[in-house]
Amino acid sequence: MYKPQFNFRAGSLFLLAFFVSLSVFSQQIKNLSGANTPQDDMNPVWIGDGVLLFTRANHFQNVGGINDPGDIWMTKKTPEGEWSEAIHRKDLSTAGYDLALGLEDILTLLVFHSGSDRFGVFQYSKFGQEWNFLRQVSMPEIEKFQGAITGSVSKGGKYIFLSGNRSDSRGNEDIYVSEKLGPVQWAAPKSLGSAINTPGQETSPYFDPSSGLLYFSSNLQLGAQGKDIFIAKVLSEDLTEWSAAQKWVQLSSPGSESAVTFISPTEVVWTTTQNSDGFADLVTYEEITPLEIPNEFKAPETVAVSQQNQSENVTTVTELAPLYPSSAVGMPEVKLMEKSVEMEEEPVRWLVIDQKNKIRVENFRLMAKSGEEWKEIPAQNQKISDLKASGVQLLRFEAAQFFPTSISLSELKTKEPNVILMTKAETGNSLLLDKVNFKRGTADLEEGDTFDFLDQIVGFLSENPDLKIRISGHTDSAGDPGLNKALSLDRAGAVRDYLVDQGVDFERLRISGWGGTRPIASNATEAGRSKNRRVELTIED
C-alpha cells in the first residue's frame, strides 16, 4: 500500500496550514494545439517522450463524427518548447466516449471507453508509433458509473483515480480510487470520502504518489468560484482519509478550471474556459513559472456524512463538526449538524456547427418561443430553470444564409455542449424537414408543430428571395412502388402548397416524388423505415 508522508506539529490537531499564491492573471499563459477551438479539450495526460494525450469532444474527425462525445487526440512538445498541432489518435478511439488514463507501465496505456461496443478500462500496447488494442482489465462495479468519466492512473500504475456519478455519490460526480491487484485485476472503485467529495461536482483527479497530493476540480469546495483546481494531501494508507482541500489560487481565473497534469516538477498543463466561450482549452505558462503548490495542510474542519434533502438548487447535508476540548489530544470528538448548500446551476452551452463544412457558426441569433410569440434572447448565460420560468418551450437558431434550426427545452443538456447542426443555403445542400408530419397514409399535413416549422421556412425564404427550392418526397419500401411514388409526390406538393399559401412565389418551388427508391436507412427495421419516410428541401441553381 502507499504510505503517506506527513507530519503533525507537536500538541496540535492540524497539519501546517496556509500558503501565499499569485493570480493566474499575473502570469502569461498560452493555448496548446490551437487557441479557442470550438470543441471541449479535456483530461490532459502526459505520458512522456514529449507526448500529451487528451480527449476532444464533438469534432468532425472523431470516429463518431460531430456528435461523438470524445475521442483521444495527441499533441507533442518539441525540445524547443513548442507544441505541435493536435492530431487524432484513431487507434485509441471509438464511436463513444474515450479517455486516456495514462501509462500503467512504460509500454502499456490504460484507456476508458464508454458508449460503444467497449465499456470499461482497456489496455493498449505500444508498438512503434502506434497503440495496439490488448485486452480489457477486470474492475468490479465500474458499470455502476453513469455519465462522463474523468480521471488518471497514478505514476507507477498502482492506482486509478476516477470521477463519475453512481448511486452512492454525494453530488453529481464524486472521486473514487481503484487499486491494482494483478496484471489485469483492479479493485472495485471506492469513494475518497466526504473531505474530498461534496454535494457538488468533483472531477478530473490527478494523484502524485511521491508527494501524496491529489489535484482535482470542484465547484463546491470552500472558495470555489465556478470550477477551480483544489489540492488535498492523503492522510491514510488506504487513501480514504484526506486533509482539507486548498484552492490552487495560482491557476484560478474567472473561467472554469477542470483538469491538471504535470509535464515535470516545474511545468504543468491544465484546462480552462477563461478565453473560450465556455469550452475547455488546454493551457500552460508561456515561460517556466515557479509553481506555488502548498506544502502545509490542515485536517478537515467538517466531514459531511449524508445527504438529507435535495431540490433543484439546494442540498441539505448532515455533517460531522469537530469539538475541540482544551485537553484534547489526537483526533477531535464530533457532533452532528445540518447545513444547506446552494448549488449554482450551470448555463447552457452551444456548439453551433455548419453541418456540411464542419466549422463553427459564430454569428447566430437565439430565438425563444413563449406561447405563440417568438423573441430574441441572449445566447450566453441562459439557464434551463430561467427559461422554464419564462414559459419558453422552444428555441430557434438563426444565422445569415442558414436555414433556421429548432430545439425543444426538453432536449437541452447542461453537462456538455448542445450541438446544433445548421444547413447553409447553398446549391446542392439539402434540409430534412424532420418536424413536418402527415396524417397516416395520406398527404394531409398535421397541424401544430408542422405548421410552426413550415412558417419558419417561409420566413427564411422571404428573407432570401433569390433562392430556388426543390421539395422531394420519400417513402419506405413497404407496399406498392407505384402508390408509394404517388404518395411521396403528393406530400411534396402539400408542402409546396402550404408555402405558396403563405406568400412564397410558386415559380421558386419545384417538387419531386421518389417513393422508396432513395432510402437513407435500412428498411428492415421500423426505426429505419421511419427515417426513410421524409420530405427534404434542396437548394437548386
Backbone torsions as a table, in degrees:
resi	resn	phi	psi	omega
1	MET	NA	155.5	175.1
2	TYR	-69.5	132.3	178.7
3	LYS	-108.8	109.5	-176.7
4	PRO	-70.1	148.1	176.7
5	GLN	-112.9	111.9	177.0
6	PHE	-154.9	155.8	-175.2
7	ASN	-126.9	134.2	172.5
8	PHE	-92.1	141.2	172.1
9	ARG	-72.0	139.4	-177.1
10	ALA	-56.0	133.5	176.8
11	GLY	74.4	9.5	-177.1
12	SER	-121.6	151.9	176.6
13	LEU	-87.9	-8.6	-168.6
14	PHE	-109.8	149.9	163.3
15	LEU	-75.8	157.8	178.7
16	LEU	-57.6	141.2	-170.2
17	ALA	-126.5	164.2	168.3
18	PHE	78.7	144.6	175.3
19	PHE	-153.7	160.9	179.4
20	VAL	-109.8	129.7	-179.0
21	SER	-133.0	167.0	-178.4
22	LEU	-106.6	146.1	177.6
23	SER	-68.3	148.0	177.7
24	VAL	-60.9	-21.0	-179.2
25	PHE	-67.0	-24.0	-179.5
26	SER	-83.3	-5.1	179.6
27	GLN	-113.1	150.3	177.8
28	GLN	-92.7	118.4	178.6
29	ILE	-108.2	159.2	179.1
30	LYS	-135.5	153.6	177.3
31	ASN	-85.1	146.2	174.7
32	LEU	-97.1	144.8	169.8
33	SER	53.3	41.1	175.3
34	GLY	102.8	121.4	-177.5
35	ALA	-83.2	143.9	171.5
36	ASN	52.7	47.0	175.9
37	THR	-69.3	155.1	-178.8
38	PRO	-81.0	19.6	178.2
39	GLN	-123.5	160.3	170.3
40	ASP	-80.9	124.1	172.1
41	ASP	-106.9	116.3	-166.1
42	MET	-129.8	162.8	167.7
43	ASN	51.6	59.0	177.6
44	PRO	-64.9	139.2	179.4
45	VAL	-136.7	116.9	178.0
46	TRP	-84.9	126.1	-178.9
47	ILE	-117.7	12.8	177.3
48	GLY	84.1	177.9	-179.7
49	ASP	56.0	31.5	177.9
50	GLY	78.6	8.1	-170.7
51	VAL	-107.4	128.4	172.5
52	LEU	-119.0	122.3	175.0
53	LEU	-99.5	149.6	175.8
54	PHE	-156.9	168.0	179.1
55	THR	-102.0	129.3	177.7
56	ARG	-117.5	125.2	-176.0
57	ALA	-96.9	149.9	167.5
58	ASN	57.4	39.9	175.8
59	HIS	-102.9	140.6	-174.6
60	PHE	-65.6	-20.1	177.3
61	GLN	-84.2	-8.9	176.8
62	ASN	-58.4	154.6	-177.7
63	VAL	-56.0	-38.6	-179.9
64	GLY	-92.6	9.8	178.2
65	GLY	77.1	-158.2	-171.1
66	ILE	-65.1	-23.2	179.9
67	ASN	-93.3	2.0	179.6
68	ASP	-67.0	122.3	-175.2
69	PRO	-70.8	-9.8	177.1
70	GLY	165.6	122.5	170.8
71	ASP	-114.0	165.8	179.6
72	ILE	-90.9	130.3	178.4
73	TRP	-122.4	167.3	-175.7
74	MET	-139.2	139.5	168.3
75	THR	-130.1	148.4	-176.1
76	LYS	-119.6	144.3	176.6
77	LYS	-100.6	126.4	-179.9
78	THR	-79.7	163.2	176.1
79	PRO	-58.3	-23.6	177.9
80	GLU	-82.2	-3.0	177.4
81	GLY	92.3	8.0	178.4
82	GLU	-90.6	146.4	178.9
83	TRP	-103.4	131.8	-178.2
84	SER	-75.8	160.7	172.9
85	GLU	-62.4	138.8	-175.6
86	ALA	-65.6	143.8	175.4
87	ILE	-124.0	151.0	-177.1
88	HIS	-79.6	130.7	175.8
89	ARG	-100.3	84.0	-178.8
90	LYS	-64.6	-27.5	-178.8
91	ASP	-68.6	-13.4	-179.9
92	LEU	-113.9	5.6	-169.4
93	SER	-119.8	157.4	176.6
94	THR	-130.5	-177.2	177.1
95	ALA	-77.2	-5.4	177.8
96	GLY	-101.3	-149.9	-178.7
97	TYR	-92.2	128.0	-175.6
98	ASP	-126.4	138.2	-173.8
99	LEU	-142.1	118.3	174.4
100	ALA	-77.0	123.5	-179.8
101	LEU	-92.0	-24.2	179.7
102	GLY	122.2	-176.3	-174.4
103	LEU	-83.9	126.9	170.8
104	GLU	-77.9	-40.7	170.4
105	ASP	-147.3	-175.5	-170.0
106	ILE	-62.9	-23.1	-177.6
107	LEU	-116.4	0.8	-174.0
108	THR	-122.5	122.6	178.5
109	LEU	-105.4	135.7	176.0
110	LEU	-99.3	132.7	-178.3
111	VAL	-132.6	135.8	173.6
112	PHE	-97.7	130.6	176.5
113	HIS	-120.6	143.9	177.6
114	SER	-152.0	146.2	173.1
115	GLY	84.0	11.2	176.1
116	SER	-130.7	-152.5	177.7
117	ASP	-79.4	0.2	176.5
118	ARG	-122.6	135.3	174.7
119	PHE	-140.1	124.4	178.6
120	GLY	127.8	-160.8	-179.4
121	VAL	-103.0	133.7	-174.8
122	PHE	-129.0	149.7	176.2
123	GLN	-97.0	138.8	172.0
124	TYR	-124.2	139.6	-177.2
125	SER	-107.2	136.8	-179.0
126	LYS	-77.4	129.6	175.2
127	PHE	-138.4	101.5	-174.6
128	GLY	67.8	-126.6	178.1
129	GLN	-95.8	-0.2	-175.8
130	GLU	-108.7	156.7	172.8
131	TRP	-108.8	127.4	179.5
132	ASN	-105.8	134.8	177.9
133	PHE	-59.4	131.5	-178.0
134	LEU	-109.6	-64.2	-178.1
135	ARG	-174.8	166.8	174.2
136	GLN	-88.5	143.1	174.7
137	VAL	-94.1	157.4	179.4
138	SER	-91.1	120.4	175.9
139	MET	-138.1	96.6	-178.2
140	PRO	-55.9	143.1	173.3
141	GLU	72.1	6.4	177.8
142	ILE	-66.3	-24.7	179.2
143	GLU	-68.5	-10.9	178.5
144	LYS	-74.3	-16.8	179.9
145	PHE	-73.8	141.1	176.8
146	GLN	-123.3	151.4	177.7
147	GLY	76.2	-163.5	-175.4
148	ALA	-71.7	142.0	177.2
149	ILE	-111.4	139.7	169.6
150	THR	-129.4	164.2	178.0
151	GLY	152.7	-171.7	-178.5
152	SER	-164.0	161.1	174.1
153	VAL	-94.6	139.5	-179.3
154	SER	-73.6	154.8	179.4
155	LYS	-58.5	132.6	-174.7
156	GLY	99.1	-13.7	173.0
157	GLY	73.0	23.4	-176.5
158	LYS	-91.8	-28.1	-177.4
159	TYR	-132.0	143.5	168.2
160	ILE	-113.4	123.7	176.0
161	PHE	-101.9	127.1	-177.7
162	LEU	-126.2	145.1	171.0
163	SER	-116.9	131.7	178.9
164	GLY	-171.4	177.1	-178.6
165	ASN	-110.7	130.5	172.7
166	ARG	-146.9	-179.3	-169.0
167	SER	-62.2	-27.4	-178.9
168	ASP	-94.9	7.0	180.0
169	SER	-70.1	141.8	177.3
170	ARG	-75.5	-34.7	-177.8
171	GLY	-126.1	-153.5	178.8
172	ASN	-67.4	-49.0	173.7
173	GLU	-130.4	138.4	173.8
174	ASP	-119.6	166.3	179.4
175	ILE	-104.1	136.5	-177.5
176	TYR	-130.0	160.5	177.4
177	VAL	-132.1	141.7	176.0
178	SER	-124.0	133.9	-179.2
179	GLU	-100.6	140.4	178.1
180	LYS	-71.8	130.3	-178.2
181	LEU	-111.0	-23.6	-178.3
182	GLY	-165.5	-175.2	-177.1
183	PRO	-54.0	-38.3	178.9
184	VAL	-132.1	18.5	-178.9
185	GLN	-114.5	129.4	176.0
186	TRP	-128.7	149.2	-179.5
187	ALA	-72.8	158.5	175.2
188	ALA	-61.8	135.8	-179.4
189	PRO	-60.5	134.2	178.2
190	LYS	-121.0	148.0	-176.1
191	SER	-66.5	146.3	176.2
192	LEU	-79.6	-5.0	175.6
193	GLY	95.3	176.7	-168.4
194	SER	-77.9	-15.4	175.5
195	ALA	-68.6	-29.4	179.5
196	ILE	-96.5	-48.9	-172.5
197	ASN	-90.1	126.6	179.8
198	THR	-112.7	177.7	173.2
199	PRO	-69.0	-2.2	176.6
200	GLY	-93.5	-139.5	-178.8
201	GLN	-115.1	127.2	170.5
202	GLU	-119.7	119.5	-172.2
203	THR	-136.9	170.7	168.6
204	SER	54.4	55.4	-179.7
205	PRO	-72.8	141.6	174.3
206	TYR	-136.4	120.0	-175.2
207	PHE	-114.0	129.5	176.3
208	ASP	-104.1	104.0	-175.8
209	PRO	-66.9	-23.2	-178.9
210	SER	-70.1	-32.6	179.4
211	SER	-104.8	-14.7	-176.0
212	GLY	73.9	18.9	-177.1
213	LEU	-99.2	136.2	175.5
214	LEU	-109.0	126.3	176.0
215	TYR	-106.6	131.0	-178.7
216	PHE	-155.4	166.7	179.0
217	SER	-104.8	141.3	178.8
218	SER	-147.6	147.7	173.7
219	ASN	-111.6	8.3	-179.3
220	LEU	-139.3	4.1	169.0
221	GLN	-68.4	158.1	-176.7
222	LEU	-58.6	123.3	179.2
223	GLY	96.7	-3.9	-178.1
224	ALA	-68.7	135.8	172.9
225	GLN	-125.7	100.7	-165.6
226	GLY	73.2	-134.0	174.1
227	LYS	-108.8	130.8	178.4
228	ASP	-131.3	160.7	175.7
229	ILE	-81.9	130.9	176.4
230	PHE	-120.6	157.9	-179.3
231	ILE	-130.5	133.7	176.0
232	ALA	-134.9	156.8	-179.5
233	LYS	-112.1	137.4	-179.2
234	VAL	-71.6	140.0	-177.6
235	LEU	-118.0	-2.4	-178.1
236	SER	-141.2	155.2	-178.0
237	GLU	-66.5	-29.2	-178.3
238	ASP	-88.7	5.9	174.6
239	LEU	63.2	29.3	177.2
240	THR	-107.4	-11.5	179.1
241	GLU	-115.0	130.9	-174.0
242	TRP	-136.4	155.2	174.8
243	SER	-70.1	172.8	170.1
244	ALA	-64.2	140.3	-178.9
245	ALA	-79.8	141.1	177.0
246	GLN	-113.9	137.0	177.0
247	LYS	-69.8	133.3	176.3
248	TRP	-84.6	87.4	-172.3
249	VAL	-61.3	-32.7	-177.3
250	GLN	-58.4	-32.5	-177.7
251	LEU	-97.8	4.1	-175.2
252	SER	-81.8	149.0	177.8
253	SER	-150.4	174.3	174.6
254	PRO	-64.4	-16.6	176.3
255	GLY	-83.8	-163.0	179.4
256	SER	-110.9	130.4	175.5
257	GLU	-105.4	132.3	-170.8
258	SER	-135.7	0.0	178.8
259	ALA	-164.5	152.8	178.8
260	VAL	-146.7	145.6	171.6
261	THR	-143.8	148.8	-177.4
262	PHE	-99.5	127.7	173.7
263	ILE	-81.7	-37.7	177.0
264	SER	-155.8	174.7	178.5
265	PRO	-60.1	-16.5	-177.6
266	THR	-115.4	3.7	-175.8
267	GLU	-135.9	135.4	-174.8
268	VAL	-135.4	147.9	171.2
269	VAL	-119.8	137.0	178.2
270	TRP	-142.7	173.9	178.4
271	THR	-111.5	143.5	179.4
272	THR	-149.8	153.7	173.9
273	THR	-105.1	15.5	-172.4
274	GLN	-53.4	-40.5	-175.1
275	ASN	-124.9	30.2	-169.0
276	SER	-136.9	28.4	174.1
277	ASP	53.4	37.6	175.6
278	GLY	91.1	-2.3	179.2
279	PHE	-105.5	134.3	-173.0
280	ALA	-71.0	134.6	174.7
281	ASP	-118.4	151.5	173.0
282	LEU	-84.5	130.6	-179.3
283	VAL	-136.9	160.0	172.0
284	THR	-149.9	176.3	177.7
285	TYR	-78.1	143.2	179.2
286	GLU	-59.7	-39.7	177.1
287	GLU	-128.2	157.7	178.2
288	ILE	-56.9	122.4	-174.8
289	THR	-122.5	131.7	177.8
290	PRO	-54.3	128.9	-179.6
291	LEU	-87.6	124.1	-179.0
292	GLU	-90.6	76.9	-178.1
293	ILE	-97.5	127.3	-179.6
294	PRO	-64.1	144.1	174.9
295	ASN	-123.0	9.2	178.6
296	GLU	-130.4	126.7	-174.6
297	PHE	-129.8	163.8	177.7
298	LYS	-125.0	160.5	178.2
299	ALA	-67.8	152.6	-179.6
300	PRO	-64.7	136.8	-178.8
301	GLU	-76.8	-36.8	176.5
302	THR	-137.7	150.0	178.0
303	VAL	-128.7	113.1	179.9
304	ALA	-76.3	132.7	-173.7
305	VAL	-110.5	-17.1	-179.8
306	SER	-162.5	156.5	173.5
307	GLN	-96.5	126.0	-178.1
308	GLN	-92.8	-47.3	-173.7
309	ASN	-150.9	136.7	-177.9
310	GLN	-136.6	125.0	173.2
311	SER	-111.5	-166.3	-174.0
312	GLU	-63.2	-39.5	-175.1
313	ASN	-126.2	-4.4	-175.9
314	VAL	-128.5	132.1	177.3
315	THR	-121.7	132.3	175.1
316	THR	-102.3	126.3	-178.9
317	VAL	-121.5	152.2	171.4
318	THR	-99.1	129.0	-174.5
319	GLU	-122.1	155.6	169.9
320	LEU	-95.0	116.1	179.8
321	ALA	-105.8	135.1	-176.3
322	PRO	-74.6	145.4	171.1
323	LEU	-109.9	136.8	-175.8
324	TYR	-120.9	80.9	175.1
325	PRO	-61.3	153.0	-175.6
326	SER	-61.8	-26.0	-177.6
327	SER	-98.9	8.4	-173.9
328	ALA	-64.1	138.0	173.7
329	VAL	-132.0	135.0	-179.0
330	GLY	86.1	-149.4	-176.6
331	MET	-75.3	142.6	-177.0
332	PRO	-74.7	160.0	167.1
333	GLU	-70.9	167.5	-177.1
334	VAL	-132.1	158.7	171.9
335	LYS	-133.2	159.5	179.8
336	LEU	-90.8	141.8	175.6
337	MET	-149.1	155.7	177.4
338	GLU	-109.4	145.9	-179.6
339	LYS	-145.0	135.0	174.3
340	SER	-94.1	132.2	-176.7
341	VAL	-117.0	125.0	178.5
342	GLU	-82.6	123.3	179.7
343	MET	-109.5	117.4	-176.2
344	GLU	-77.3	130.9	177.9
345	GLU	-75.2	136.1	-179.0
346	GLU	-81.3	141.7	175.8
347	PRO	-65.0	155.3	176.9
348	VAL	-75.6	139.5	178.2
349	ARG	-109.9	146.6	-177.9
350	TRP	-118.0	138.8	170.6
351	LEU	-125.2	91.5	-174.9
352	VAL	-92.2	120.0	-168.9
353	ILE	-123.7	137.0	167.4
354	ASP	-70.6	110.8	-169.6
355	GLN	-60.1	-36.4	-177.0
356	LYS	-82.4	-47.7	-173.1
357	ASN	-89.2	-6.3	175.2
358	LYS	57.3	41.1	175.3
359	ILE	-124.5	159.9	-176.2
360	ARG	-76.8	136.8	174.1
361	VAL	-90.4	109.1	-172.8
362	GLU	-81.4	-47.0	-172.8
363	ASN	-99.0	92.0	178.5
364	PHE	-128.0	158.2	175.4
365	ARG	-109.1	143.4	177.2
366	LEU	-109.0	121.1	179.5
367	MET	-110.1	142.8	-179.8
368	ALA	-122.2	138.8	179.2
369	LYS	-107.4	120.8	172.9
370	SER	-121.7	118.4	-174.3
371	GLY	67.9	-121.7	178.7
372	GLU	-106.6	4.1	-174.3
373	GLU	-107.4	142.3	172.9
374	TRP	-107.3	140.7	174.0
375	LYS	-146.3	150.6	179.7
376	GLU	-77.7	138.3	177.6
377	ILE	-130.8	158.8	178.1
378	PRO	-61.8	141.8	-179.7
379	ALA	-78.6	-24.0	-176.4
380	GLN	-96.0	153.5	172.4
381	ASN	60.6	32.1	174.4
382	GLN	-89.6	131.6	177.3
383	LYS	-112.7	143.0	-176.6
384	ILE	-59.2	-40.5	-178.7
385	SER	-63.0	-38.0	178.8
386	ASP	-68.2	-40.2	178.7
387	LEU	-63.5	-42.7	178.3
388	LYS	-62.5	-43.4	-179.4
389	ALA	-63.2	-26.7	178.9
390	SER	-86.9	1.7	178.4
391	GLY	78.5	16.9	-179.6
392	VAL	-75.3	132.2	177.0
393	GLN	-115.5	-23.9	-172.6
394	LEU	-141.8	141.8	175.6
395	LEU	-119.0	144.0	179.7
396	ARG	-129.2	136.0	178.8
397	PHE	-105.3	128.9	-179.7
398	GLU	-127.2	141.7	175.7
399	ALA	-151.4	148.9	-179.3
400	ALA	-57.3	130.2	178.1
401	GLN	72.0	12.0	176.8
402	PHE	-120.2	141.9	172.3
403	PHE	-65.1	142.3	178.1
404	PRO	-65.3	149.7	179.7
405	THR	-130.5	133.8	-177.0
406	SER	-114.3	154.6	175.2
407	ILE	-146.3	138.4	178.9
408	SER	-82.3	156.8	-178.4
409	LEU	-61.8	-32.3	-178.4
410	SER	-67.6	-17.3	-179.2
411	GLU	-89.4	-8.1	-173.4
412	LEU	-70.6	145.6	176.4
413	LYS	-115.3	150.1	179.8
414	THR	-113.3	-23.0	-175.6
415	LYS	-93.7	-0.7	178.7
416	GLU	-152.8	161.0	-180.0
417	PRO	-63.6	144.2	173.5
418	ASN	-87.0	114.2	-177.5
419	VAL	-82.6	119.3	179.8
420	ILE	-114.0	112.9	-179.6
421	LEU	-93.2	125.6	-179.1
422	MET	-118.5	144.3	-178.3
423	THR	-103.5	123.0	180.0
424	LYS	-79.0	140.3	-177.5
425	ALA	-84.7	75.0	176.2
426	GLU	-130.2	155.6	-171.9
427	THR	-50.7	129.4	177.6
428	GLY	94.7	-18.6	179.9
429	ASN	-76.6	142.0	-179.2
430	SER	-118.9	145.5	177.3
431	LEU	-118.9	123.1	176.1
432	LEU	-77.4	123.8	177.7
433	LEU	-85.3	71.7	-170.8
434	ASP	-72.6	-14.6	179.7
435	LYS	-103.6	8.8	175.0
436	VAL	-92.1	118.7	-178.0
437	ASN	-121.9	150.1	-179.7
438	PHE	-120.3	153.0	172.0
439	LYS	-64.0	141.2	-169.9
440	ARG	-52.6	125.8	174.9
441	GLY	73.8	9.0	-177.4
442	THR	-129.9	176.6	174.0
443	ALA	-103.7	18.4	179.7
444	ASP	-85.6	125.6	-179.4
445	LEU	-70.3	136.4	171.9
446	GLU	-74.0	142.6	179.5
447	GLU	-79.6	-179.3	176.5
448	GLY	85.5	-117.7	-174.9
449	ASP	-60.3	-34.7	-179.6
450	THR	-61.0	-48.8	-178.4
451	PHE	-66.6	-40.3	179.2
452	ASP	-61.4	-42.1	179.8
453	PHE	-65.8	-45.1	-180.0
454	LEU	-66.7	-30.7	176.0
455	ASP	-63.5	-34.4	175.9
456	GLN	-65.3	-39.1	177.2
457	ILE	-64.8	-40.1	177.8
458	VAL	-59.1	-46.1	179.7
459	GLY	-61.0	-41.0	179.9
460	PHE	-66.3	-44.4	179.8
461	LEU	-65.6	-32.7	177.1
462	SER	-66.3	-33.7	179.2
463	GLU	-80.2	-14.4	-179.4
464	ASN	-128.4	71.8	-170.2
465	PRO	-68.5	-11.9	-178.9
466	ASP	-89.4	-8.0	-177.6
467	LEU	-74.8	139.7	172.2
468	LYS	-115.0	137.6	-170.1
469	ILE	-123.8	138.6	166.9
470	ARG	-107.7	128.3	178.6
471	ILE	-102.6	118.4	-176.0
472	SER	-114.7	127.9	176.3
473	GLY	-99.9	144.2	-179.1
474	HIS	-138.7	150.9	174.3
475	THR	-127.2	177.9	169.9
476	ASP	-82.7	-174.1	-174.7
477	SER	-93.8	-0.7	-178.2
478	ALA	-73.1	142.7	176.4
479	GLY	90.2	-170.6	-177.0
480	ASP	-72.4	125.9	-178.7
481	PRO	-58.8	-38.7	-179.9
482	GLY	-64.4	-42.5	178.4
483	LEU	-67.3	-37.5	178.1
484	ASN	-62.8	-41.8	179.9
485	LYS	-63.5	-42.9	179.7
486	ALA	-64.7	-41.3	179.7
487	LEU	-64.5	-42.1	-179.3
488	SER	-64.4	-37.9	178.2
489	LEU	-68.1	-40.0	179.2
490	ASP	-64.3	-38.1	-179.8
491	ARG	-69.0	-40.6	174.1
492	ALA	-60.2	-40.4	178.8
493	GLY	-64.7	-36.4	179.4
494	ALA	-64.8	-38.9	177.1
495	VAL	-65.9	-43.8	178.4
496	ARG	-60.8	-43.6	-178.2
497	ASP	-61.1	-39.7	179.8
498	TYR	-64.7	-45.0	-179.4
499	LEU	-61.8	-40.6	179.0
500	VAL	-64.9	-41.9	179.2
501	ASP	-61.1	-26.3	-179.4
502	GLN	-92.9	6.3	172.1
503	GLY	111.9	-0.3	178.5
504	VAL	-78.7	135.7	-178.7
505	ASP	-61.7	127.3	-178.8
506	PHE	-56.1	-36.6	-175.0
507	GLU	-69.0	-14.7	-179.8
508	ARG	-86.1	-7.5	-170.8
509	LEU	-118.7	127.0	174.5
510	ARG	-119.9	155.8	-178.6
511	ILE	-129.7	153.3	175.1
512	SER	-143.5	149.1	174.4
513	GLY	-126.1	119.5	-173.2
514	TRP	-109.2	0.1	-178.8
515	GLY	56.3	-133.5	-180.0
516	GLY	-104.0	22.1	-173.9
517	THR	-83.5	-12.1	-178.2
518	ARG	-128.7	67.1	-179.0
519	PRO	-70.9	150.1	173.9
520	ILE	-111.9	-0.4	178.6
521	ALA	-151.5	169.4	-179.5
522	SER	-68.3	137.6	175.1
523	ASN	-86.5	5.9	-178.2
524	ALA	-79.5	-16.2	-179.6
525	THR	-125.0	157.4	178.3
526	GLU	-65.5	-36.3	178.2
527	ALA	-61.9	-42.3	178.8
528	GLY	-67.5	-42.4	179.5
529	ARG	-63.6	-35.7	178.4
530	SER	-62.9	-40.0	177.6
531	LYS	-65.6	-33.7	-177.7
532	ASN	-73.9	-23.8	177.0
533	ARG	-83.3	97.9	-169.1
534	ARG	-154.0	166.0	170.7
535	VAL	-128.3	137.0	-177.9
536	GLU	-126.5	151.0	169.5
537	LEU	-107.3	135.9	176.6
538	THR	-127.1	133.2	178.5
539	ILE	-76.8	127.9	179.9
540	GLU	-113.1	164.0	177.4
541	ASP	-63.2	NA	NA
